[in-house]
């Protein structure tokens, strides 16, 4: 088995172990951005089906080279002029960051007769360098979001502020979980998923409520610079 295959088995085993301990299913999203189709195929051959990409141009080349039963998640910053093409390739979007963008995705999804799964990105640290909703803004816009009939609202996503170790990320993950509960109470609707946790902190994220972790470098190695 290659290093990639070995790393994948280690990460998958760790995710399954912690998920069993907390008593909650957790999906492993393998982040394949910047890696060639042949590298991704090593993980596919191990039986994995869910992968994340963040650039449309790269995805348009890579996705057709791989089996058509894979489930692709778009995890990058989303621009309106790329929505139509992204919806044709990806069934899940993790990075909806405004009501205006969500409304546009909803319109295009209706035209294409699609119903993508969608996560609302929350900017917990109120960082200017990151996309995402401020908490107060999402509270006020929630009802409008939930009325967009062509979108399957799965839950919330976050990229917490950069920290030196995983334990320092724990309060941010807990904050998103608490906000999820608040929004469910306000809306009377279930937002069952939390997309949080990456290679360096996915174990803590699962302990704090994550239902899907986005792991790339722990499987493929250091990211290729592009």
For each residue, the residues with C-beta under 8 A, 3 or more apart:
1: 5 6 9
2: 5 6 42
3: 6 7 221
4: 7 8 39 42 43 219 220 221
5: 1 2 8 9 42 43 45 46
6: 1 2 3 9 10
7: 3 4 10 11 218 219 220 221
8: 4 5 11 12 30 42 43 46 48 219
9: 1 5 6 12 13 46
10: 6 7 13 14
11: 7 8 14 15 28 202 215 218 219
12: 8 9 15 16 28 48
13: 9 10 16 17
14: 10 11 17 18 203
15: 11 12 18 19 26 28 202 206 213 215
16: 12 13 19 20 26
17: 13 14 20 21
18: 14 15 21 22 26 203 206 207
19: 15 16 22 24 25 26 206
20: 16 17 23
21: 17 18
22: 18 19 206 207
23: 20
24: 19 206 209 211
25: 19 211
26: 15 16 18 19 206 210 211 212 213
27: 50 211 212 213
28: 11 12 15 48 50 212 213 215
29: 50 51 52 73 75 195 212 213 214 215
30: 8 40 43 48 50 51 52 215 216 219
31: 51 52 53 75 198 214 215 216
32: 35 39 40 43 51 52 53 62 216 220
33: 52 53 54 55 58 75 76 216 223
34: 58 223 224 225 226
35: 32 39 40 216 220 224
36: 39 40 62
37: 40 41 62 65 66
38: 41 42
39: 4 32 35 36 42 43 220
40: 30 32 35 36 37 43 44 51 62 66
41: 37 38 44 45 66
42: 2 4 5 8 38 39 45 46
43: 4 5 8 30 32 39 40 46 48 51 219
44: 40 41 47 48 49 66 67 70
45: 5 41 42
46: 5 8 9 42 43
47: 44
48: 8 12 28 30 43 44 51
49: 44 69 70 71
50: 27 28 29 30 70 71 73
51: 29 30 31 32 40 43 48 70 71 72 73
52: 29 30 31 32 33 72 73 74 75 94 214 216
53: 31 32 33 58 59 62 63 72 73 74 75 76 90
54: 33 74 75 76 77
55: 33 58 59 76
56: 59 60 82 85 86 89
57: 60 61
58: 33 34 53 55 61 62
59: 53 55 56 62 63 72 74 89 90
60: 56 57 63 64 85 89
61: 57 58 64 65
62: 32 36 37 40 53 58 59 65 66
63: 53 59 60 66 70 72 89
64: 60 61
65: 37 61 62
66: 37 40 41 44 62 63 70
67: 44 70
68:
69: 49
70: 44 49 50 51 63 66 67
71: 49 50 51 91 92
72: 51 52 53 59 63 89 90 91 92
73: 29 50 51 52 53 90 91 92 93 94
74: 52 53 54 59 78 86 89 90 92 93 94 95
75: 29 31 33 52 53 54 94 95 214
76: 33 53 54 55 95
77: 54 95 97 131
78: 74 82 83 86 93 95 96 97 101 105
79: 82 83
80: 83 101 104
81:
82: 56 78 79 85 86
83: 78 79 80 86 87 104 105 108
84: 87 88 108 112
85: 56 60 82 88 89
86: 56 74 78 82 83 89 90 93
87: 83 84 90 105 108 109 112 114 116
88: 84 85 112
89: 56 59 60 63 72 74 85 86
90: 53 59 72 73 74 86 87 93 116
91: 71 72 73 116 117
92: 71 72 73 74 116 117 118 119 154
93: 73 74 78 86 90 96 105 116 117 118 119
94: 52 73 74 75 119 121 157 195 214
95: 74 75 76 77 78 119 121 131 157
96: 78 93 101 102 105 118 119 120 121
97: 77 78 101 120 121 123 131 132 133
98: 101 102 133
99: 102 103 141 144 145
100: 103 104
101: 78 80 96 97 98 104 105
102: 96 98 99 105 106 118 120 145 148 151
103: 99 100 106 107 148
104: 80 83 100 101 107 108
105: 78 83 87 93 96 101 102 108 109 116 118 151
106: 102 103 109 110 148 149 150 151
107: 103 104 110 111 150
108: 83 84 87 104 105 111 112
109: 87 105 106 112 114 115 116 150 151
110: 106 107 113 149 150
111: 107 108
112: 84 87 88 108 109
113: 110
114: 87 109 150
115: 109 150 151 152
116: 87 90 91 92 93 105 109 151 152
117: 91 92 93 152 154
118: 92 93 96 102 105 151 152 153 154
119: 92 93 94 95 96 154 155 156 157 193 195
120: 96 97 102 133 138 145 153 155 156 157
121: 94 95 96 97 131 132 133 156 157 158 159
122: 132 133 135 138 156 157 158 176 179
123: 97 126 127 130 131 132 133 134 158
124: 132 135 158 160 161 172 175 176
125: 130 160 161 172
126: 123 134
127: 123 130 161
128:
129:
130: 123 125 127 159
131: 77 95 97 121 123
132: 97 121 122 123 124 158 159
133: 97 98 120 121 122 123 137 138 141
134: 123 126 137 138
135: 122 124 138 139 179
136: 139 140
137: 133 134 140 141
138: 120 122 133 134 135 141 142 183
139: 135 136 142 182 183 186
140: 136 137
141: 99 133 137 138 144 145
142: 138 139 145 146 183 186 187
143: 146 147 187
144: 99 141 147 148
145: 99 102 120 141 142 148 151 153
146: 142 143 153 187 189
147: 143 144
148: 102 103 106 144 145 151
149: 106 110
150: 106 107 109 110 114 115
151: 102 105 106 109 115 116 118 145 148
152: 115 116 117 118
153: 118 120 145 146 189 191
154: 92 117 118 119 191 192 193 195
155: 119 120 180 191 192 193 194 195 211
156: 119 120 121 122 176 179 180 183 191 193 194 195 196
157: 94 95 119 120 121 122 194 195 196
158: 121 122 123 124 132 172 173 176 195 196
159: 121 130 132
160: 124 125 163 169 172 173 196
161: 124 125 127 172
162:
163: 160 166 168 169
164: 168
165: 168 169
166: 163 169 170 200 201 203 204
167: 170 204
168: 163 164 165 171
169: 160 163 165 166 172 173 201 204 205
170: 166 167 173 174 204 207 208
171: 168 174 175
172: 124 125 158 160 161 169 175 176
173: 158 160 169 170 176 177 196 197 201 204 205 208 209 210
174: 170 171 177 178 208 209
175: 124 171 172 178 179
176: 122 124 156 158 172 173 179 180 194 196 209
177: 173 174 180 181 194 208 209
178: 174 175 181 182
179: 122 135 156 175 176 182 183
180: 155 156 176 177 183 184 191 194 209
181: 177 178 184 185
182: 139 178 179 185 186
183: 138 139 142 156 179 180 186 187 191
184: 180 181 187 188 189 190 191
185: 181 182 188
186: 139 142 182 183
187: 142 143 146 183 184 191
188: 184 185
189: 146 153 184
190: 184
191: 153 154 155 156 180 183 184 187
192: 154 155 211
193: 119 154 155 156 211 212
194: 155 156 157 176 177 180 209 210 211 212
195: 29 94 119 154 155 156 157 158 210 211 212 214
196: 156 157 158 160 173 176 205 208 209 210 213
197: 173 201 202 203 204 205 206 210 213 214 215
198: 31 201 202 205 213 214 215 216
199: 202 215 216 217 218 219
200: 166 218
201: 166 169 173 197 198 204 205
202: 11 15 197 198 199 205 206 210 213 214 215 218
203: 14 18 166 197 206 207
204: 166 167 169 170 173 197 201 207 208
205: 169 173 196 197 198 201 202 208 209 210 213
206: 15 18 19 22 24 26 197 202 203 209 210 213
207: 18 22 170 203 204
208: 170 173 174 177 196 204 205
209: 24 173 174 176 177 180 194 196 205 206
210: 26 173 194 195 196 197 202 205 206 213
211: 24 25 26 27 155 192 193 194 195
212: 26 27 28 29 193 194 195
213: 15 26 27 28 29 196 197 198 202 205 206 210
214: 29 31 52 75 94 195 197 198 202
215: 11 15 28 29 30 31 197 198 199 202 218 219
216: 30 31 32 33 35 52 198 199 219 220 223
217: 199 220 221 222 223
218: 7 11 199 200 202 215
219: 4 7 8 11 30 43 199 215 216
220: 4 7 32 35 39 216 217 223
221: 3 4 7 217
222: 217
223: 33 34 216 217 220
224: 34 35
225: 34
226: 34
